[in-house]
Amino acid sequence: MRGPSCPTPGVTAQMMARGLFTERWDKMWKKIRQFCRDEAGAELIEFIGVVPLLLVIGLIIWQLMLVAQTFVVVSSAAREGARRAAVCDMNYYQAAVNASPGYNDRKIQIQPSGGWSKGDEIAVTVGLKLPTIRIPFVNPDQVPMPWVYSKATMRFEGCP
């Protein structure tokens, strides 16, 4: 099957009379048609075109997995901090830090609703900055990443 760019020699009586259609021309036309039909290397061109797209899709999926992991870690850290504060362990900040390893940027605060009396609600809010994928030649500090916050509330059980 010839492509639209493959020429076909239209052999006419005039060409034969002038001697334009010779064996040499016939060989040349055969090589041109063979070259036009040859698809060697087409897979390589398609591969080169598809690989960057697949890499970008992979990086997007990886970043979404980091976002999901951050949501899980921040809720766990808030719950751990609230549990420690509810049993009168004033190490709630360290408990929230220990529950979120690997995150350098943290915001942790405690908010007692009415006071520190038994039965009052104590809310611990933890915020973690979303991690980014390190891409060469791109400074991650130039791209502002949002913070993920989680708030856990528990009843204060009182100090022993």
Stockholm file with secondary structure:
# STOCKHOLM 1.0

chainA/1-160         MRGPSCPTPGVTAQMMARGLFTERWDKMWKKIRQFCRDEAGAELIEFIGVVPLLLVIGLIIWQLMLVAQTFVVVSSAAREGARRAAVCDMNYYQAAVNASPGYNDRKIQIQPSGGWSKGDEIAVTVGLKLPTIRIPFVNPDQVPMPWVYSKATMRFEGCP
#=GR chainA/1-160 SS CCCTTCCCCCCCHHHHHHTCSCHHHHHHHHHHHHHHHCCTTHHHHHHHHHHHHHHHHHHHHHHHHHHHHHHHHHHHHHHHHHHHHHTTCSCHHHHHHHTSTTCCCEEEEEEESSCSSTTCEEEEEEEEECCCCCCTTCCGGGSCCCEEEEEEEEECCCCC
#=GC SS_cons         CCCTTCCCCCCCHHHHHHTCSCHHHHHHHHHHHHHHHCCTTHHHHHHHHHHHHHHHHHHHHHHHHHHHHHHHHHHHHHHHHHHHHHTTCSCHHHHHHHTSTTCCCEEEEEEESSCSSTTCEEEEEEEEECCCCCCTTCCGGGSCCCEEEEEEEEECCCCC
//
